[in-house]
Amino acid sequence: MDTVTFSVENVRKDFPILSATVHDRPLVYLDNAATSQKPIQVIDCITDYYKTYNSNVHRGVHTLSQLATEAMENARLTIARHLNAAHAHEIIFVRGVTEAINLVANAYLSLVPRGWQILISAMEHHSNIVPWQLAAERYSLKLRVIPMDSHGVLDLEAYDRLLKAENTALVAVNHISNALGTINPVQQIAEMAHKAGAVILIDGAQSIPHMAVDVRAIGADFYAFSGHKACGPTGIGVLYGRENLLEAMPPYMGGGEMIKTVTFEKSSWAELPFKFQAGTPDISGAIGLRAAVEYLQRVGLEQIAAYEQELLEYATAALREMGGICIYGQAPQKASLISFIPDGCHPYDVGTLLDNYGIAVRTGHHCAQPVMDFFNIPGTVRASFAFYNTKEEIDLFINALRKAIKMLR
């Protein structure tokens, strides 16, 4: 898309896969919370790297290495500006949110006094639960859970009580719930954490594709996101960390690139960000992620958010009009996804039948089993919308859903 004026028709031209067919029907891709589709600008950028200047970075004096290094470091700078980080070296390239959280759980919590607590919320993805469980056991810390209500809204009064009950080292919470769509008040949550002397890590996997994020304005100490959910390639992600915290943390992985000096007796560590980037990085991934971020900027994050809100409201109204549909996650502030179960139907059966009509949705617990346990359900059907989806696609989805439910009841 070459214009700042938003047009879903123009946007769709940039995504080759949207012209695909599934079971001889037009693809209707409503699984964007799992992974987004990629515009041709990102695909071409990655192809260009491999075709014209493929080389390892930071280690060569030859021309290709210099070109690759410049492209990768420009990607870091672009992402730092996109997040409004104070420094480019606060941007650590990782494989995704999962690795980012594991890095913080191992490196930062190693500095925390034994017996302190970690707080996570009741609506977290497994990647923001399991690393903290492992770290709590490893470092003799306590893990506590911020409760939520039946609408999928966090209980901030209970959160305040938890903060005051014991010494809190770290709070980890998602910006947007992947299972419920809840947009959490992360700035308020961060302010409360800081007042209690804790740092906060925000899982931004579901927010980066849908809204502008200013890590300093919201008070994030750590912020993580995955490229593949934001029109970028798989296998690349970002951990933002405040400089003073990253400086104090020990390395997470050892190897090449993250060292300053190495002898058989002792090694010393490289400066940020390389202290946390052992081994050859995902060079093409970082370059592709830069192209994805620039693409989202060109489309306009504010326009994306406004249009996706229209899609959410349109689809929600259509589902409610059908009747016999239970929607899970009805927070006042919600992103463009809907988790639901039709009465008398199993989510897996619904998803399988929808696929026969070319409709791609996600079914199951969405790596959020505690959320499903809270609602006492096995899983949900999740339709998640992106700025390249249309209301006409939602109509196709609703019509196919009607047919699927009729077959199952």
C-alpha positions in Angstrom: 0.0 0.0 0.0 1.5 3.3 -1.1 -0.8 5.8 0.5 -1.6 6.8 4.0 -5.3 6.7 3.3 -6.7 3.4 4.6 -8.5 1.2 2.1 -9.0 -2.4 2.9 -9.3 -3.1 -0.8 -5.8 -1.7 -1.4 -4.4 -3.4 1.7 -5.6 -6.8 0.6 -3.7 -6.4 -2.7 -0.5 -6.5 -0.6 -1.2 -10.0 0.8 -0.8 -12.7 -1.8 -2.3 -15.5 0.3 -5.7 -13.8 0.6 -6.4 -14.8 -3.0 -5.9 -18.5 -2.1 -8.7 -21.1 -2.0 -9.4 -23.8 0.5 -11.6 -26.7 -0.4 -12.5 -24.8 -3.6 -13.7 -21.9 -1.7 -12.2 -18.4 -1.1 -9.9 -18.4 1.9 -11.4 -16.4 4.8 -8.5 -16.1 7.3 -9.7 -15.4 10.8 -6.8 -16.9 12.8 -4.8 -13.7 13.1 -4.2 -14.1 16.8 -2.3 -17.2 16.1 -0.2 -15.7 13.3 -0.8 -12.9 10.8 -0.4 -13.1 7.1 2.6 -11.4 5.4 2.5 -8.5 2.9 4.5 -8.8 -0.3 6.7 -6.0 1.0 8.0 -8.2 3.8 8.3 -11.3 1.5 10.3 -9.3 -1.0 12.5 -7.8 1.6 13.5 -11.3 2.9 14.0 -12.6 -0.6 16.2 -9.6 -1.5 18.5 -10.3 1.5 19.0 -13.9 0.5 19.4 -13.1 -3.2 21.7 -10.1 -3.0 23.6 -9.7 0.3 23.3 -12.8 2.4 26.1 -12.9 4.9 26.8 -13.2 8.6 26.8 -10.0 10.6 29.2 -8.1 13.0 32.1 -10.3 12.1 33.2 -9.5 8.6 35.1 -6.7 6.8 33.9 -7.7 3.4 31.1 -5.8 1.6 28.2 -8.3 2.0 28.8 -8.6 5.8 28.8 -4.8 6.1 25.6 -4.6 4.2 23.9 -7.3 6.3 25.1 -5.7 9.5 23.8 -2.3 8.5 20.4 -3.8 7.5 20.1 -5.6 10.8 21.1 -2.7 13.0 18.8 -0.4 11.1 16.1 -2.9 11.9 16.9 -2.5 15.6 16.9 1.2 15.3 13.5 1.2 13.5 11.9 -1.0 16.2 13.4 1.2 19.0 11.8 4.2 17.5 8.5 2.3 16.9 8.4 1.5 20.6 9.8 4.9 21.7 12.7 3.1 23.5 15.3 5.5 24.9 18.2 3.6 23.2 18.5 1.1 20.3 20.6 -1.2 22.5 17.5 -1.7 24.7 16.1 -3.8 21.8 17.2 -7.5 22.1 16.4 -9.8 19.2 15.0 -13.1 20.3 12.9 -15.9 18.7 9.7 -14.5 20.1 7.8 -13.7 23.3 8.4 -17.1 24.8 12.2 -16.7 24.6 12.0 -13.1 25.8 10.0 -14.1 28.9 12.4 -17.0 29.6 15.3 -14.6 29.3 13.9 -12.3 31.9 12.7 -15.1 34.2 16.2 -16.6 34.3 18.4 -13.5 34.1 16.5 -10.9 36.1 15.1 -13.2 38.8 18.5 -14.5 39.6 19.1 -11.1 41.2 16.0 -11.2 43.4 16.1 -12.0 47.1 14.8 -15.5 47.9 11.2 -15.6 49.2 9.9 -12.6 47.2 6.9 -13.0 45.0 6.1 -12.9 41.3 2.6 -11.8 40.2 1.0 -12.9 37.0 -2.7 -12.6 35.9 -5.4 -15.2 35.6 -5.6 -14.7 31.8 -2.1 -15.4 30.8 -0.8 -17.4 27.8 1.2 -20.5 28.9 4.4 -18.7 27.8 3.7 -16.1 30.6 3.0 -18.8 33.2 5.4 -21.7 32.8 8.7 -19.7 32.7 7.7 -18.1 36.0 6.8 -21.4 37.6 10.2 -22.8 36.6 12.0 -19.7 37.9 10.1 -19.6 41.1 11.2 -23.1 41.9 14.8 -22.4 40.8 15.2 -19.2 42.8 12.9 -20.0 45.8 10.3 -17.4 44.9 6.5 -17.4 45.3 4.1 -17.2 42.4 0.7 -15.5 42.9 -2.2 -14.9 40.5 -4.2 -11.7 40.0 -7.8 -12.8 39.7 -10.3 -11.8 37.0 -14.1 -11.6 36.9 -16.6 -13.4 34.6 -16.3 -10.7 32.0 -12.5 -11.2 31.7 -11.5 -8.1 33.6 -8.7 -8.1 36.1 -9.5 -7.3 39.7 -7.2 -4.4 40.4 -8.3 -4.2 44.0 -7.1 -7.7 44.6 -4.0 -6.9 42.7 -3.3 -4.0 45.0 -3.8 -6.3 48.0 -1.4 -8.8 46.5 1.2 -6.1 46.0 1.0 -5.0 49.6 0.9 -8.5 51.1 4.5 -9.4 50.4 7.7 -8.1 48.7 7.0 -8.2 45.0 9.9 -8.7 42.6 8.1 -8.6 39.3 4.6 -8.4 37.7 4.0 -10.1 34.4 0.8 -9.4 32.5 -0.4 -9.5 28.9 -1.3 -6.2 27.2 -4.1 -8.1 25.3 -5.5 -11.5 26.2 -5.1 -13.9 23.4 -8.0 -16.0 24.7 -10.5 -13.3 25.7 -9.4 -10.2 23.8 -9.3 -8.1 27.0 -7.2 -4.9 26.7 -5.6 -4.6 30.1 -4.9 -1.2 31.6 -1.1 -1.8 31.6 -0.1 1.8 32.4 -2.2 1.6 35.6 -0.9 -1.8 36.4 2.7 -0.6 35.9 2.2 2.4 38.1 0.9 0.2 40.9 3.8 -2.2 40.5 6.4 0.6 40.6 4.8 2.1 43.7 5.3 -1.3 45.4 8.9 -1.4 44.2 8.4 -4.1 41.6 9.3 -4.1 37.9 6.8 -5.1 35.2 7.0 -7.3 32.1 4.3 -6.8 29.5 3.5 -9.5 27.0 2.8 -7.5 23.8 2.3 -10.4 21.4 -1.4 -9.4 20.7 -1.0 -5.7 21.0 1.8 -4.7 18.6 -0.3 -5.7 15.5 -3.3 -3.7 16.6 -2.2 -0.4 18.3 0.6 2.0 18.8 2.8 1.2 21.8 5.0 3.6 23.7 7.0 1.6 26.2 8.1 4.7 28.2 4.6 6.2 28.3 3.1 3.0 29.7 5.9 2.5 32.1 7.1 -0.9 30.8 10.3 -2.2 32.3 10.3 -5.1 29.9 8.1 -5.4 26.8 8.1 -8.5 24.5 6.5 -9.2 21.1 6.7 -11.7 18.3 7.2 -10.7 14.7 4.9 -13.3 13.1 1.8 -11.9 14.8 2.6 -8.4 13.3 3.0 -9.2 9.6 6.6 -10.2 10.1 8.4 -13.6 9.7 8.3 -16.5 12.2 11.2 -17.1 14.5 12.0 -13.5 15.3 10.8 -11.3 18.2 11.9 -8.5 20.4 12.6 -8.0 24.1 12.7 -4.4 25.1 14.3 -3.8 28.5 15.3 -0.6 30.3 19.0 -0.1 30.0 19.8 -0.2 33.7 18.0 -3.5 34.2 19.6 -5.1 31.2 23.1 -3.9 32.3 22.6 -5.5 35.8 21.4 -8.8 34.4 23.8 -11.7 33.8 23.8 -13.3 30.3 21.0 -15.8 29.5 23.0 -17.9 27.0 26.7 -18.2 26.4 28.5 -18.6 23.1 29.8 -16.5 20.3 28.9 -12.8 19.8 27.9 -12.2 23.4 31.5 -12.1 24.7 34.1 -9.4 25.0 37.1 -11.6 25.9 37.4 -15.4 26.3 40.1 -17.4 28.0 40.0 -20.9 29.5 39.9 -19.3 32.9 37.4 -16.6 32.5 35.2 -14.7 30.0 33.8 -11.2 29.9 30.6 -10.0 28.3 29.9 -7.8 25.3 28.1 -4.5 25.6 24.3 -4.3 25.1 22.5 -5.6 23.2 25.0 -8.3 22.2 25.3 -9.6 25.8 21.9 -11.3 25.2 22.4 -12.3 21.6 24.6 -15.4 21.6 25.3 -17.0 18.3 24.3 -16.1 14.8 21.0 -14.2 15.0 18.0 -14.5 12.7 19.3 -11.9 10.3 16.6 -12.2 7.6 14.0 -12.3 10.4 15.2 -9.0 11.8 15.3 -7.4 8.4 11.8 -8.8 7.6 10.5 -7.5 10.9 11.7 -4.0 10.1 9.8 -4.2 6.8 6.7 -5.4 8.7 6.9 -2.5 11.2 7.4 0.0 8.5 4.4 -1.5 6.6 2.2 -1.2 9.7 3.4 2.4 10.2 2.5 3.2 6.6 -1.0 1.8 6.9 -1.3 3.6 10.2 -1.8 2.1 13.7 -4.6 4.4 14.6 -6.5 3.6 11.4 -5.8 -0.1 11.9 -7.2 0.1 15.5 -10.3 2.0 14.4 -11.1 -0.3 11.4 -10.6 -3.5 13.5 -12.9 -2.1 16.1 -15.6 -1.9 13.4 -15.0 -5.5 12.5 -15.2 -6.6 16.1 -18.5 -4.8 16.6 -19.9 -6.1 13.4 -19.0 -9.7 14.1 -20.1 -9.5 17.7 -23.6 -8.2 16.7 -23.9 -10.9 14.1 -23.1 -13.7 16.6 -25.5 -12.3 19.2 -28.3 -12.0 16.6 -27.9 -15.7 15.9 -28.7 -16.7 19.5 -27.5 -19.8 21.2 -23.9 -18.5 21.2 -21.9 -17.9 24.5 -19.2 -15.4 24.1 -16.3 -15.6 26.5 -14.5 -12.3 27.2 -16.8 -9.2 27.4 -14.5 -6.6 28.8 -15.4 -3.0 28.0 -12.0 -2.5 26.4 -11.5 -5.4 23.9 -9.3 -6.2 20.9 -10.6 -7.7 17.6 -11.1 -11.3 18.6 -14.1 -13.3 19.7 -14.0 -16.5 21.7 -17.3 -18.4 21.7 -19.1 -21.7 21.9 -22.4 -22.5 20.1 -24.8 -24.3 22.5 -24.6 -28.0 22.2 -21.5 -28.0 20.0 -17.8 -28.9 20.6 -15.3 -26.2 19.4 -13.2 -28.8 17.5 -16.2 -29.9 15.5 -17.2 -26.4 14.7 -13.7 -25.5 13.5 -13.5 -28.6 11.3 -16.8 -27.9 9.6 -15.9 -24.2 9.1 -12.7 -25.2 7.4 -14.8 -27.1 4.8 -16.2 -23.7 3.9 -12.8 -22.1 3.6 -13.0 -20.4 7.0 -9.9 -20.5 9.1 -10.5 -20.1 12.9 -8.7 -21.4 15.9 -10.2 -24.0 18.3 -9.1 -25.3 21.7 -7.6 -23.8 24.8 -5.4 -21.3 22.9 -2.4 -22.1 25.2 -4.5 -20.6 28.1 -5.8 -23.7 30.0 -6.3 -21.8 33.3 -8.7 -19.4 31.5 -10.7 -22.4 30.2 -10.7 -23.9 33.7 -12.0 -20.7 35.1 -15.0 -20.9 32.8 -15.3 -24.7 33.2 -15.1 -25.3 29.4 -12.8 -27.5 27.3 -12.0 -24.7 24.9 -13.5 -22.2 22.5 -13.8 -21.3 18.9 -11.8 -18.1 18.3 -12.3 -15.8 15.4 -9.6 -13.1 15.3 -9.7 -10.2 12.8 -6.9 -8.2 11.2 -7.0 -4.9 9.2 -7.0 -6.9 5.9 -10.3 -8.7 6.8 -13.6 -7.4 5.5 -17.2 -7.4 6.7 -18.0 -9.5 3.6 -15.7 -12.2 5.0 -17.5 -12.0 8.4 -20.8 -12.6 6.5 -19.3 -15.7 4.9 -18.1 -16.8 8.4 -21.5 -16.3 9.9 -23.3 -18.1 7.1 -20.9 -21.0 7.4 -21.3 -21.1 11.1 -25.0 -21.3 10.8 -24.6 -24.3 8.5 -22.1 -26.0 10.8 -24.3 -25.6 13.9 -27.3 -27.0 12.0 -25.3 -30.1 11.2 -24.1 -30.5 14.8 -27.3 -30.1 16.6 
